[in-house]
C-alpha cells in the first residue's frame, strides 16, 4: 500500500467511525434530554421541542467541526499499525470531548431546573 493509499484509508476509516458515533450520541441526547427541557420550560412542549432541536444543531456543528479538525491535525500514519494507533488516539479525544460536552450541558440544565424551581 502506497503512502497516499494509506492516508486515504486512514481518513475514510476515521470519518466512517467518528461521524456515525457523533450522530448516534447527538440523537440519544436529543431523545433523552427532551423530558428535562420540558420540565425547565414548565411543560411548554413547543418551546421545548424548539430548544431541544437548537441544542442538537449546535452539538452537531461543534462535534463535526472537531472531528474534521482532529482528522487533519497531528500525525499521519506511515504504516497500517500507526494508522490504527492514530485513529484510536483521535477517537479517544473525540469521546472525551463528547463526554465533557454532555456533562457541561447536564450542569447547565441542572442550573436551569434549580432556577425554575426557586421562582
C-alpha distances in whole Angstrom, upper triangle without the diagonal:
4,7,8,6,6,10,11,10,12,15,15,15,18,20,20,21,23,25,27,28,30,31,32,34,36,37,38,40,41,43,44,45,48,50,51,51,53,55,55,56,59,58,57,55,54,53,51,49,49,48,46,44,44,42,39,39,39,37,34,34,34,31,29,29,28,25,24,25,23,20,20,22,21,18,15,12,10,9,9,13,13,12,15,17,17,18,20,22,22,23,26,27,28,29,32,32,33,36,37,38,39,42,43,44,45,47,48,49,51,53,54,55,57,59,60,61,64,65
4,5,5,6,9,10,11,12,14,15,16,18,20,21,22,24,26,28,29,30,32,33,35,36,38,39,41,42,44,45,46,48,51,51,51,54,56,55,56,59,58,58,55,54,53,52,49,49,48,46,44,43,42,40,38,38,36,34,34,33,31,28,28,28,25,23,24,23,19,19,21,20,17,13,11,9,9,11,14,14,13,16,18,18,18,21,23,22,24,27,28,28,30,32,33,34,36,37,38,40,42,43,44,46,48,48,50,52,53,54,56,58,59,60,62,64,65
4,5,5,6,9,10,10,12,14,15,16,18,20,21,22,24,26,27,28,30,32,33,34,36,38,39,40,42,43,44,46,49,49,49,52,54,53,54,57,56,56,53,52,51,50,47,47,46,44,42,41,40,37,36,36,34,31,31,30,28,26,26,25,22,20,21,19,16,15,17,16,13,10,8,7,8,10,13,12,11,15,16,15,16,19,20,20,22,24,25,25,28,30,30,31,34,35,35,37,39,40,41,43,45,46,47,49,50,51,53,55,56,57,59,61,62
4,5,5,6,9,10,11,12,14,15,17,18,20,21,22,25,26,27,28,30,32,33,34,36,37,38,40,42,43,45,48,48,47,50,52,51,52,56,55,54,51,50,49,48,45,44,44,42,40,39,38,35,34,34,32,30,29,29,27,24,24,23,21,19,20,19,15,14,17,17,14,11,10,10,11,12,16,14,12,16,18,16,16,20,21,20,22,25,25,25,27,29,29,30,33,34,34,36,39,39,40,42,44,44,46,48,50,50,52,54,55,56,58,60,61
4,5,5,6,8,10,11,12,14,15,16,18,20,21,23,24,26,27,29,30,32,33,35,36,37,39,41,42,44,47,47,46,49,51,51,52,55,54,53,50,49,49,47,44,44,43,41,39,39,38,35,34,34,32,29,29,29,27,24,24,24,21,19,21,19,16,16,18,18,16,12,11,11,10,11,14,14,12,14,17,16,16,19,20,20,21,24,25,24,27,29,29,30,33,34,34,36,38,39,40,42,44,44,45,48,49,50,52,54,55,55,58,60,61
4,5,5,6,9,10,10,12,14,15,16,18,20,22,23,24,26,27,29,30,32,33,34,36,38,39,40,42,45,45,45,48,50,49,50,53,52,52,49,49,48,46,44,43,42,40,38,38,36,34,33,33,31,28,28,28,25,23,23,22,19,18,19,17,14,14,16,16,13,9,7,8,7,7,11,10,8,11,13,12,12,16,17,17,18,21,22,22,24,26,27,27,30,32,32,33,36,37,38,40,42,42,43,46,47,48,49,52,53,54,56,58,59
4,5,5,6,9,10,10,12,14,15,16,18,20,21,22,24,26,27,28,30,32,33,34,36,37,38,40,43,43,43,46,48,47,48,51,50,49,47,46,45,43,41,40,40,37,35,35,34,31,30,30,28,25,25,25,22,20,20,19,16,15,16,14,11,10,13,13,11,7,7,8,9,10,13,11,8,12,13,11,11,15,16,15,17,20,20,20,22,24,24,25,28,29,29,31,34,34,35,37,39,40,41,43,45,45,47,49,50,51,53,55,56
4,5,5,6,8,10,11,12,14,15,16,18,20,21,22,24,26,27,28,30,32,33,34,36,37,39,42,42,42,44,47,46,47,50,49,48,45,44,44,42,40,39,38,36,34,34,33,30,29,29,27,24,24,24,22,19,19,19,16,14,16,15,11,12,15,16,14,11,10,12,12,12,15,14,11,13,16,14,13,16,18,16,17,21,21,20,23,25,25,25,28,30,30,31,34,35,35,37,39,40,41,43,45,45,47,49,50,51,53,55,56
4,6,5,6,8,10,10,12,14,15,17,18,20,21,23,24,26,27,29,30,32,33,35,36,38,41,41,41,44,46,45,46,49,48,48,45,44,44,42,39,39,38,36,34,34,33,30,29,29,27,24,25,25,22,19,20,20,16,15,17,16,12,13,16,16,15,11,10,12,11,9,12,12,9,10,14,12,11,14,16,15,16,19,20,19,21,24,24,24,27,29,29,30,33,34,34,36,39,39,40,42,44,45,46,48,50,50,52,54,55
4,6,5,6,9,10,11,12,14,16,17,18,20,22,23,24,26,27,29,30,32,33,34,36,39,39,39,42,44,43,44,47,47,46,43,43,42,40,38,37,36,34,32,32,31,28,27,27,25,22,23,22,19,17,18,17,13,13,14,12,9,10,13,13,11,9,8,10,10,9,11,10,6,8,11,9,7,11,13,11,12,16,16,16,18,21,21,22,24,26,26,28,30,31,32,34,36,36,38,40,41,42,44,46,47,48,50,52,53
4,6,5,6,8,10,10,12,14,15,16,18,20,21,22,24,26,27,28,30,31,32,34,37,37,37,39,42,41,42,45,44,43,41,40,39,37,35,34,34,31,29,29,28,25,24,24,22,19,19,19,17,14,15,14,11,10,12,10,7,8,11,13,12,10,10,13,14,13,15,13,9,11,13,11,9,13,14,11,12,16,16,15,18,20,20,20,23,25,24,26,29,29,30,32,34,34,36,38,39,40,42,44,45,45,48,50,51
4,6,5,6,9,10,11,12,14,15,17,18,20,21,23,24,26,27,29,30,31,33,36,37,36,39,41,41,42,45,43,42,40,39,38,36,34,34,33,31,29,29,28,25,24,24,22,19,20,20,17,15,16,16,12,11,14,13,10,12,15,16,16,13,13,16,15,14,16,15,11,12,15,13,11,14,16,14,14,17,18,16,18,21,21,21,24,26,25,26,29,30,30,32,35,35,36,38,40,40,42,44,45,46,48,50,51
4,6,5,6,9,10,12,13,14,16,17,19,20,22,23,25,26,28,29,30,32,35,35,35,38,40,40,41,44,43,42,39,39,39,36,34,34,33,31,29,29,28,25,24,25,22,20,21,21,17,15,17,16,12,13,15,13,10,13,15,16,15,13,13,15,14,12,14,13,9,9,12,11,8,11,13,12,11,15,16,15,16,19,20,19,22,24,24,25,28,29,29,31,33,34,35,37,39,39,41,43,44,45,47,49,50
4,6,5,6,8,10,11,12,14,16,17,18,20,21,23,24,26,27,28,30,33,33,33,36,38,37,39,42,41,40,38,37,36,34,32,32,31,28,27,27,25,22,22,22,19,17,18,17,14,12,14,13,9,10,12,10,7,10,12,14,13,12,12,15,15,13,14,13,9,9,11,9,6,9,11,9,8,12,13,11,13,16,16,16,19,21,21,22,25,26,26,28,30,31,32,34,36,36,38,40,41,42,44,46,47
4,5,5,6,8,10,10,12,14,15,16,18,20,21,22,24,25,26,28,31,31,31,34,36,35,36,39,38,38,35,34,34,32,29,29,28,26,24,24,23,20,19,19,17,14,15,15,12,10,12,12,8,8,11,10,8,11,14,16,16,15,15,18,18,16,18,17,13,13,15,13,10,12,14,11,10,14,14,12,14,17,16,16,19,21,20,21,24,25,25,27,29,30,30,33,35,35,36,39,40,40,42,45,46
4,6,6,7,9,11,11,13,15,16,17,19,21,22,23,25,26,28,31,31,31,34,36,36,37,40,38,38,35,34,34,32,29,29,29,26,24,25,24,20,20,21,19,16,17,18,14,12,15,15,11,12,15,14,11,15,17,19,19,17,17,20,19,17,18,18,14,14,16,15,11,13,15,13,11,15,16,14,15,18,18,17,20,22,21,22,25,26,26,28,31,31,31,34,36,36,37,40,41,41,43,46,46
4,6,6,6,9,11,11,13,15,16,17,19,20,22,23,24,26,29,29,30,32,34,34,35,38,37,37,34,34,33,31,29,29,28,25,24,25,23,20,20,21,18,15,17,17,13,12,15,14,10,12,15,13,11,15,17,18,18,17,17,20,19,17,17,17,13,12,14,13,9,10,13,11,8,12,13,11,12,15,15,14,17,19,19,20,23,24,24,25,28,29,29,31,34,34,35,37,39,39,41,43,45
4,6,5,6,9,10,11,12,14,16,17,18,20,21,22,24,27,27,27,30,32,32,33,36,35,34,32,32,31,28,26,27,25,23,21,22,20,17,17,17,14,12,14,13,10,9,11,10,7,9,12,10,9,13,15,16,17,17,17,21,21,18,19,18,15,13,15,13,9,10,12,9,7,10,11,8,9,13,12,11,14,16,16,17,20,21,21,23,25,26,26,29,31,31,32,35,36,36,38,41,42
4,5,5,6,9,10,11,12,14,15,16,18,20,21,23,26,26,26,28,30,30,31,34,33,32,29,29,28,26,24,24,23,20,19,19,18,14,14,15,12,10,12,12,9,7,10,10,7,9,12,12,11,14,16,19,20,19,20,24,23,21,22,21,18,17,18,16,13,14,16,13,10,14,14,10,12,15,14,12,15,17,16,17,20,21,20,22,25,25,25,28,30,30,31,34,35,35,37,40,40
4,5,5,6,9,10,10,12,14,15,16,18,19,21,24,25,25,27,29,30,30,33,32,31,28,28,28,25,23,23,23,20,18,19,18,15,15,16,14,11,14,15,11,10,14,14,11,13,16,15,15,18,20,22,23,22,23,26,25,23,23,23,19,18,20,18,15,15,17,15,12,15,16,12,12,16,15,13,16,19,17,17,21,22,21,22,25,26,25,28,30,30,31,34,35,35,37,40,40
4,5,5,6,9,10,11,12,14,15,17,18,20,23,23,23,26,28,28,29,32,31,31,28,28,28,25,23,24,23,19,18,20,17,14,15,16,13,11,14,14,10,10,14,13,11,14,16,15,15,18,20,21,22,22,22,26,25,22,22,22,19,17,18,17,14,13,15,13,10,12,13,10,9,13,13,10,13,15,15,14,17,19,18,20,23,24,23,25,28,28,29,31,33,33,35,37,39
4,5,5,6,9,10,11,12,14,15,16,18,21,21,21,24,26,25,27,30,29,28,26,26,25,22,20,21,19,16,16,16,14,11,12,12,9,8,11,10,7,7,11,10,9,12,14,13,14,17,19,21,22,22,23,27,27,25,25,23,21,19,20,18,15,15,16,13,11,13,12,9,9,12,11,8,11,13,12,12,15,16,16,17,20,21,21,23,25,25,26,29,30,30,32,35,36
4,5,5,6,9,10,10,12,14,15,17,20,20,20,22,25,25,26,28,27,26,23,23,23,20,18,19,18,15,13,15,13,10,11,12,9,7,11,12,9,9,13,13,12,14,17,16,17,20,21,24,25,25,26,30,29,27,27,26,23,22,23,21,18,18,20,17,14,16,16,12,12,15,14,11,14,16,14,14,17,18,17,18,22,22,21,24,26,26,26,29,31,30,32,35,36
4,5,5,6,9,10,11,12,14,16,18,19,20,22,24,24,25,28,26,26,23,24,23,21,19,20,19,15,15,17,15,11,13,15,12,11,14,15,12,12,16,16,14,17,19,19,19,22,24,26,27,27,27,31,30,27,27,27,24,22,23,22,19,18,20,18,15,16,17,13,12,15,15,11,13,16,15,13,17,18,17,18,21,22,21,23,26,25,26,29,30,30,31,34,35
4,5,5,6,9,10,11,12,14,17,17,17,20,22,22,23,26,25,25,22,23,22,19,18,19,17,14,14,15,13,10,13,13,10,10,13,13,10,12,15,14,14,17,19,18,19,22,23,25,26,27,28,31,31,28,28,27,25,23,23,22,19,18,19,17,14,15,15,11,10,12,12,8,10,13,11,9,13,15,13,14,17,18,18,20,22,22,23,26,27,27,29,31,33
4,5,5,6,9,10,10,12,15,15,15,18,20,20,21,24,23,22,20,20,19,16,15,15,14,11,10,12,9,6,9,10,7,7,11,11,9,11,14,14,14,17,18,18,19,23,24,26,28,28,29,33,33,31,30,29,27,25,26,24,21,21,21,19,16,17,17,13,12,14,13,9,11,13,11,10,13,14,12,14,17,17,16,19,21,21,21,24,26,25,27,30,31
4,5,5,6,8,10,11,14,15,15,17,19,20,21,23,21,21,18,19,18,16,13,15,14,11,10,13,11,8,11,13,10,10,14,14,13,14,17,18,17,19,22,22,22,25,27,29,31,31,32,35,35,32,32,32,29,27,28,27,23,23,24,22,19,20,20,16,15,18,16,13,14,17,14,12,16,17,14,15,19,19,17,20,23,22,22,25,27,26,27,31,31
4,5,5,6,8,10,12,13,14,16,18,19,20,22,21,21,18,20,19,16,15,17,15,12,12,15,12,10,13,15,12,12,16,16,14,16,19,19,18,22,23,23,24,27,28,30,31,32,33,36,36,33,32,32,29,27,28,27,24,23,24,22,19,19,20,16,14,17,16,12,13,15,14,11,14,16,13,13,17,18,16,18,21,21,20,23,25,25,26,29,30
4,6,5,5,8,11,11,11,14,16,16,17,20,19,19,17,18,17,14,13,14,13,9,11,12,9,8,12,12,10,11,15,14,13,15,18,18,18,21,23,22,24,27,28,30,31,32,33,37,37,34,34,33,30,29,29,27,25,24,24,22,19,19,19,16,14,16,14,11,11,13,11,8,11,13,10,10,14,14,12,15,18,17,17,20,22,21,23,26,27
4,6,5,6,10,10,10,12,15,15,16,18,17,16,14,15,14,11,9,11,10,6,7,10,8,6,10,11,10,11,14,15,14,16,19,19,20,22,24,24,25,28,29,32,34,34,35,39,39,36,36,35,33,31,31,30,27,26,27,24,22,22,22,19,17,19,17,14,15,16,13,11,14,15,11,12,16,15,13,16,18,17,17,21,22,21,23,26,26
4,6,6,8,10,11,12,14,16,16,18,16,16,14,15,15,12,10,13,12,9,10,13,12,10,13,15,13,14,18,19,18,19,22,22,22,25,27,27,28,31,32,34,36,36,37,41,40,38,38,37,34,32,33,32,29,28,29,27,24,24,24,21,19,21,20,16,17,19,16,13,16,17,14,14,18,17,15,17,20,19,18,22,23,22,23,26,27
4,6,7,8,10,11,12,14,16,17,15,17,14,16,16,12,12,15,14,10,12,15,13,12,16,17,15,16,19,20,19,21,23,23,23,26,28,28,29,32,33,35,36,37,38,42,41,39,38,37,35,33,33,32,29,28,29,27,24,24,24,21,19,20,19,16,15,17,15,12,14,16,13,11,15,16,13,14,18,17,16,19,21,20,21,24,25
4,6,5,6,9,10,11,12,14,14,14,13,15,13,10,10,12,10,7,11,12,10,10,14,14,13,15,18,18,18,20,22,22,23,26,27,27,29,32,32,34,36,37,39,42,42,40,39,38,36,34,34,33,30,29,29,27,24,24,24,21,19,20,18,15,15,16,13,11,12,13,10,9,12,12,9,12,14,13,13,16,18,17,18,21,22
4,6,5,6,9,10,10,12,11,11,9,11,11,7,7,10,9,6,9,12,10,11,14,15,15,17,19,20,20,22,24,25,25,28,29,30,31,34,35,37,39,40,41,45,45,42,42,41,39,37,37,36,33,32,32,30,27,27,27,24,22,23,22,18,18,19,17,14,16,16,13,12,15,14,11,13,16,14,13,17,18,16,18,21,21
4,5,5,6,9,10,11,9,11,9,12,12,9,10,13,12,10,13,15,14,14,18,19,18,20,23,23,23,25,28,28,28,31,33,33,34,37,38,40,42,43,44,48,47,45,44,43,41,39,39,38,35,34,34,32,30,29,29,26,24,25,24,21,20,21,19,16,17,17,14,13,15,15,11,13,15,13,12,15,17,15,15,19,20
4,5,5,6,9,10,10,12,11,14,12,9,11,13,11,10,14,15,13,14,18,18,17,20,22,22,22,25,27,26,28,31,31,32,34,36,36,38,41,42,43,47,47,45,44,43,41,39,38,37,35,33,33,31,29,28,28,25,23,23,22,19,18,19,17,14,14,15,11,9,12,11,8,9,12,10,8,12,13,12,13,16,17
4,5,5,6,9,9,9,9,11,9,6,8,10,8,7,11,12,10,12,15,16,15,18,20,20,21,24,25,26,27,30,30,31,33,36,36,38,41,42,43,47,47,45,45,43,41,39,39,38,35,34,34,32,29,29,28,25,24,24,22,19,19,19,16,14,15,15,11,11,13,11,8,10,12,9,9,12,13,11,13,16,16
4,5,5,6,5,6,6,9,8,5,8,11,9,9,12,14,13,15,18,19,19,21,23,24,24,27,28,29,30,33,34,34,36,39,39,42,44,45,47,50,50,48,47,46,44,42,42,41,38,37,37,35,32,32,31,29,27,27,26,23,23,23,20,18,19,18,15,14,16,14,11,13,14,11,10,14,14,12,13,17,16
4,5,5,6,8,9,12,11,9,12,14,12,12,16,17,16,18,21,21,21,24,26,26,26,29,31,31,32,35,36,36,38,41,41,43,45,47,48,52,52,50,49,48,46,44,43,42,40,38,38,36,34,33,32,30,28,28,27,24,23,23,21,18,18,18,15,13,15,14,10,11,12,10,7,11,12,9,10,13,14
4,6,8,9,11,13,10,8,12,13,11,11,15,15,14,17,19,19,19,22,24,24,25,28,29,29,31,33,34,35,37,39,39,41,44,46,47,51,51,49,48,47,45,43,43,41,39,38,37,35,33,33,31,29,28,27,25,23,22,22,19,17,17,16,13,12,13,11,8,9,10,6,5,9,9,6,9,12,12
4,6,6,8,10,7,6,10,11,10,11,14,15,14,17,19,19,20,23,24,25,26,28,30,30,32,34,35,36,38,40,41,43,46,47,49,53,53,51,50,49,47,45,45,43,41,40,40,37,35,35,33,31,30,30,27,25,25,24,22,20,20,19,16,15,16,14,11,13,13,9,9,12,11,8,11,14,12
4,6,9,11,10,9,13,14,13,14,17,18,18,20,23,23,24,26,28,28,29,32,33,34,35,38,39,39,41,44,44,46,49,50,52,56,56,54,53,52,50,48,48,46,44,43,42,40,38,37,36,34,32,32,30,28,27,27,25,22,23,22,19,18,19,17,13,14,15,11,10,13,12,8,10,13,12
4,6,9,9,8,11,13,13,13,16,18,18,19,22,23,23,26,28,28,29,31,33,34,35,37,39,39,41,44,44,46,49,50,51,55,55,53,52,51,49,47,47,46,43,42,42,40,38,37,36,34,32,32,31,28,28,28,25,23,23,23,20,19,20,18,15,16,17,14,12,16,16,12,13,16,15
4,6,6,6,9,10,11,12,14,16,16,18,20,21,22,24,26,27,28,30,32,33,34,36,37,38,40,42,43,46,48,49,51,55,55,53,52,51,49,47,47,46,43,42,42,40,38,38,37,34,33,33,31,28,28,28,25,23,24,23,20,20,21,19,16,18,18,15,14,17,17,13,15,18,17
4,6,5,6,8,10,10,12,14,15,16,18,20,21,22,24,25,26,28,30,31,32,34,36,37,38,41,41,44,47,47,49,52,52,50,50,49,46,45,45,44,41,40,40,38,35,36,35,32,31,31,29,26,27,27,24,22,24,23,19,19,21,19,16,18,20,16,16,19,19,16,18,21,20
4,5,5,6,9,10,11,12,14,15,17,19,20,21,23,25,26,27,29,30,32,33,35,36,37,40,41,44,46,47,48,52,52,50,50,49,46,45,45,44,41,40,41,38,36,36,35,32,31,32,30,27,28,28,25,23,25,24,20,21,23,20,18,20,21,18,18,21,21,18,20,23,21
4,5,5,6,8,10,10,12,14,15,16,18,20,21,22,24,26,27,28,30,32,33,34,36,38,39,42,44,45,47,51,51,49,49,48,45,44,44,42,39,39,39,36,34,35,33,30,30,30,28,25,26,26,22,21,23,21,18,18,20,17,15,18,18,15,15,19,18,15,18,21,19
4,5,5,6,8,10,10,12,14,15,16,18,20,21,22,24,26,27,28,30,31,32,34,36,37,40,42,43,45,49,49,47,47,45,43,41,41,40,37,36,36,34,32,32,31,28,27,27,25,22,23,23,20,18,20,19,15,15,18,15,12,15,16,13,13,17,17,14,17,20,19
4,6,5,6,9,10,10,12,14,15,16,18,20,21,22,24,26,27,28,30,31,32,35,36,39,41,42,43,47,47,45,45,44,41,40,40,38,35,35,36,33,30,31,30,27,26,27,25,22,23,23,20,18,21,20,16,17,20,17,15,18,19,16,17,20,20,18,20,23,23
4,5,5,6,9,10,11,12,14,15,17,19,20,21,23,24,26,27,29,30,32,34,35,38,40,41,43,46,47,45,45,44,41,40,40,38,35,35,35,32,31,31,30,27,26,27,25,22,23,23,20,19,21,20,16,18,20,17,15,19,19,16,18,21,20,18,21,24,23
4,5,5,6,9,10,10,12,14,15,16,18,20,21,22,24,26,27,28,30,32,33,36,38,39,41,45,45,44,44,42,39,38,38,36,34,34,33,30,29,29,27,24,24,25,22,19,21,20,17,16,18,16,13,14,16,13,12,15,16,13,15,18,17,16,19,21,21
4,5,5,6,9,10,10,12,14,15,16,18,20,21,22,24,26,27,28,31,31,34,37,37,39,43,43,41,41,39,37,36,36,34,31,31,31,28,26,27,25,22,22,22,20,17,18,18,15,14,16,15,12,13,16,14,11,15,16,14,15,19,19,17,20,23,22
4,5,5,6,9,10,11,12,14,15,16,18,20,21,22,24,25,27,29,30,33,35,36,38,41,42,40,40,39,36,35,35,33,30,30,31,28,26,27,25,22,22,23,20,18,19,20,16,15,18,17,14,16,19,16,15,18,20,17,19,22,22,21,24,26,26
4,5,5,6,9,10,11,12,14,15,17,18,20,21,23,24,26,28,28,32,34,35,37,41,41,40,40,38,36,35,35,33,30,30,30,27,25,26,24,21,22,22,19,17,19,19,15,15,18,16,13,16,18,15,14,18,19,16,18,22,21,20,23,26,25
4,5,5,6,9,10,11,12,14,15,16,18,20,21,22,24,26,27,29,32,33,35,39,39,38,38,36,33,32,32,30,28,28,27,24,23,23,21,18,18,19,16,14,15,15,11,11,14,12,9,12,14,12,11,15,16,15,16,19,19,19,22,24,24
4,5,5,6,9,10,10,12,14,15,16,18,20,21,22,24,25,28,31,31,33,37,37,35,35,34,31,30,30,28,25,26,26,23,21,22,20,17,17,18,15,13,15,15,12,12,15,14,11,14,16,15,14,18,19,18,19,22,23,22,25,27,27
4,5,5,6,9,10,10,12,14,15,16,18,20,21,23,24,27,30,30,32,36,37,35,35,34,31,30,31,28,25,26,26,23,21,23,21,17,18,20,17,14,17,17,14,14,17,16,14,17,19,17,17,20,21,20,22,25,25,24,27,30,29
4,5,5,6,9,10,11,12,14,16,16,18,20,22,22,25,28,29,31,35,36,35,35,33,30,30,30,27,25,25,25,21,20,21,19,16,17,18,14,13,15,15,11,12,15,13,12,15,17,15,15,19,19,18,21,23,23,23,26,28,28
4,6,5,6,8,10,11,12,14,15,16,18,20,21,24,26,27,29,33,34,32,32,30,28,27,27,24,22,22,22,18,17,18,16,13,13,14,11,9,12,12,8,9,13,12,10,13,15,14,15,18,19,19,21,23,24,24,26,29,29
4,5,5,6,8,10,10,12,14,15,16,18,20,23,25,25,27,31,32,30,30,28,26,25,25,23,20,21,21,18,16,18,16,13,14,16,13,11,14,14,11,12,16,15,14,17,19,18,18,22,23,22,24,27,27,27,30,32,32
4,6,6,6,8,10,11,12,14,15,17,18,21,24,25,27,31,32,30,31,29,26,26,26,23,21,22,22,18,17,19,17,14,16,17,13,12,16,16,12,14,18,16,15,18,20,19,20,23,24,23,25,28,28,28,31,33,33
4,6,5,6,9,10,10,12,14,16,16,19,22,23,26,29,30,29,29,27,25,25,24,21,19,20,19,16,15,16,14,11,13,14,10,10,13,12,10,12,15,14,13,17,18,17,18,21,22,22,24,27,27,28,30,32,32
4,5,5,6,9,10,10,12,14,15,18,20,21,23,27,28,26,26,24,22,21,21,18,16,17,16,13,12,13,11,8,10,11,8,7,11,11,9,11,15,14,14,17,19,18,19,22,23,24,25,28,28,29,31,33,34
4,5,5,6,8,10,10,13,14,17,20,20,22,25,26,25,25,23,21,21,21,18,16,17,17,13,13,15,13,10,12,14,11,11,15,15,13,15,18,18,17,20,22,22,23,26,27,27,29,31,32,32,35,37,37
4,5,5,6,9,10,11,12,16,18,19,22,25,26,26,26,24,21,22,22,18,17,18,17,14,14,16,13,11,14,15,12,12,16,16,14,16,19,18,18,22,23,22,24,27,27,27,30,32,32,33,36,37,38
4,5,5,6,8,10,10,13,16,17,20,23,25,24,24,21,19,19,19,16,14,15,14,10,11,13,10,8,11,12,9,10,13,13,12,15,17,17,17,20,22,21,23,26,26,27,29,31,32,33,35,37,38
4,5,5,6,9,10,13,15,15,17,21,22,21,21,19,16,16,16,13,11,13,12,9,9,11,9,7,10,12,10,11,14,15,14,16,19,19,19,22,24,24,25,28,29,29,31,33,34,35,37,39,40
4,5,5,7,9,12,14,14,17,20,21,21,22,19,16,17,18,14,13,15,14,11,12,14,12,11,14,16,14,14,18,18,17,20,22,22,22,25,27,27,28,31,32,32,34,36,37,38,40,42,42
4,5,6,6,10,12,13,16,20,22,21,22,19,17,18,17,14,13,15,14,10,12,14,11,10,14,15,13,15,18,17,17,20,22,21,22,25,26,26,28,30,31,32,34,36,36,37,40,41,42
4,5,5,8,10,11,14,17,19,19,19,16,14,15,14,10,10,12,10,6,9,11,8,8,12,13,11,13,16,16,16,19,21,21,22,25,26,26,28,30,31,32,34,36,37,38,40,42,43
4,6,8,10,9,12,15,17,16,17,14,12,13,13,9,9,11,11,8,10,12,11,10,14,15,14,16,19,19,19,22,24,24,25,28,29,29,31,33,34,35,37,39,40,41,43,45,46
4,7,9,8,12,15,17,17,18,15,13,15,15,11,11,14,13,10,13,15,14,13,17,18,17,19,22,22,22,24,26,26,27,30,31,31,33,35,36,37,39,41,42,43,45,47,48
4,7,8,12,15,17,18,18,15,14,16,14,11,12,14,12,9,13,14,12,13,17,17,16,18,21,20,21,24,25,25,27,29,30,30,33,35,35,36,39,40,41,42,45,46,47
4,7,10,13,15,17,16,12,12,14,12,9,11,13,11,9,13,14,12,14,17,17,17,20,22,21,22,25,27,26,28,31,31,32,34,36,37,38,40,42,43,44,46,48,49
4,7,9,12,13,13,9,9,12,10,7,10,12,10,10,14,15,14,16,19,19,19,22,24,24,25,28,29,29,31,33,34,35,37,39,40,41,43,45,46,47,49,51,52
4,7,9,11,12,8,8,11,10,8,10,13,12,11,14,16,16,17,20,21,21,23,26,26,27,29,31,31,33,35,36,37,39,41,42,43,45,47,48,49,51,53,54
4,6,7,8,5,5,8,9,7,9,12,12,12,15,17,17,18,21,22,23,25,27,28,29,31,32,33,35,37,38,39,41,42,44,45,47,48,50,51,53,55,56
4,7,8,6,7,11,11,10,13,15,15,16,18,20,21,22,24,26,27,28,30,31,32,34,36,37,38,40,42,43,45,46,48,49,51,52,53,55,57,58,60
4,6,5,6,9,10,11,12,14,15,17,18,20,21,23,24,26,27,29,30,32,33,35,36,38,39,41,42,44,45,47,48,49,51,53,54,55,57,59,60
4,5,5,6,9,10,11,12,14,15,16,18,20,21,22,24,26,27,29,30,32,33,35,36,37,39,41,42,43,45,47,48,49,51,52,53,55,57,59
4,5,5,6,9,10,11,12,14,15,17,19,20,21,23,25,26,27,29,30,32,33,35,36,38,39,41,42,43,45,47,48,49,51,52,54,56,57
4,5,5,6,8,10,10,12,14,15,17,18,20,21,22,24,26,27,28,30,32,33,34,36,37,39,40,42,43,45,46,48,49,51,52,54,56
4,6,5,6,9,10,11,12,14,16,17,18,20,21,22,24,26,27,28,30,32,33,35,36,38,39,40,42,43,45,46,48,49,51,53,54
4,6,5,6,9,10,10,12,14,15,16,18,20,21,22,24,26,27,29,30,31,33,34,36,37,39,41,42,43,45,46,47,49,51,53
4,5,5,6,9,10,11,13,14,15,17,19,20,21,23,24,26,27,29,30,32,33,35,36,37,39,41,42,43,45,46,48,50,51
4,5,5,6,8,10,11,12,14,15,17,18,20,21,23,24,26,27,29,30,32,33,35,36,38,39,41,42,44,45,46,48,50
4,5,5,6,9,10,10,12,14,15,16,18,20,21,22,24,26,27,28,30,31,33,34,36,37,39,40,42,43,45,47,48
4,6,5,6,9,10,10,12,14,15,16,18,20,21,22,24,26,27,28,30,31,33,35,36,37,39,40,42,43,45,47
4,5,5,7,9,10,11,13,14,16,17,19,20,21,23,25,26,27,29,30,32,33,35,36,38,39,41,42,44,46
4,5,5,6,9,10,11,12,14,15,17,18,20,21,23,24,26,27,29,30,32,33,35,36,38,39,41,42,44
4,5,5,6,9,10,10,12,14,15,16,18,20,21,22,24,26,27,28,30,31,33,34,36,37,39,41,42
4,5,5,6,9,10,11,12,14,15,17,18,20,21,22,24,26,27,29,30,31,33,35,36,37,39,41
4,5,5,6,9,10,10,12,14,15,16,18,20,21,22,24,26,27,29,30,31,33,34,36,38,39
4,5,5,6,9,10,10,12,14,15,16,18,20,21,22,24,26,27,28,30,31,33,34,36,38
4,5,5,6,9,10,10,12,14,15,16,18,20,21,22,24,26,27,28,30,31,33,35,36
4,5,5,6,9,10,11,12,14,15,16,18,20,21,23,24,26,27,29,30,31,33,35
4,5,5,6,8,10,10,12,14,15,16,18,20,21,23,24,26,27,28,30,32,33
4,6,5,6,9,10,11,12,14,15,16,18,20,21,22,24,26,27,28,30,32
4,5,5,6,9,10,11,12,14,15,16,18,20,21,22,24,25,27,29,30
4,5,5,6,9,10,10,12,14,15,17,18,20,21,23,24,26,27,29
4,6,5,6,9,10,11,12,14,15,17,18,20,21,22,24,26,27
4,5,5,6,9,10,11,12,14,15,16,18,20,21,22,24,26
4,5,5,6,9,10,10,12,14,15,16,18,20,21,23,25
4,5,5,6,9,10,11,12,14,15,17,18,20,21,23
4,5,5,6,8,10,11,12,14,15,16,18,20,21
4,5,5,6,9,10,10,12,14,15,16,18,20
4,5,5,6,9,10,11,12,14,15,17,19
4,5,5,6,9,10,11,12,14,16,17
4,5,5,6,9,10,10,12,14,16
4,5,5,6,9,10,11,12,14
4,5,5,6,9,10,11,13
4,5,5,6,9,10,11
4,5,5,6,9,10
4,5,5,6,9
4,6,5,7
4,6,5
4,6
4
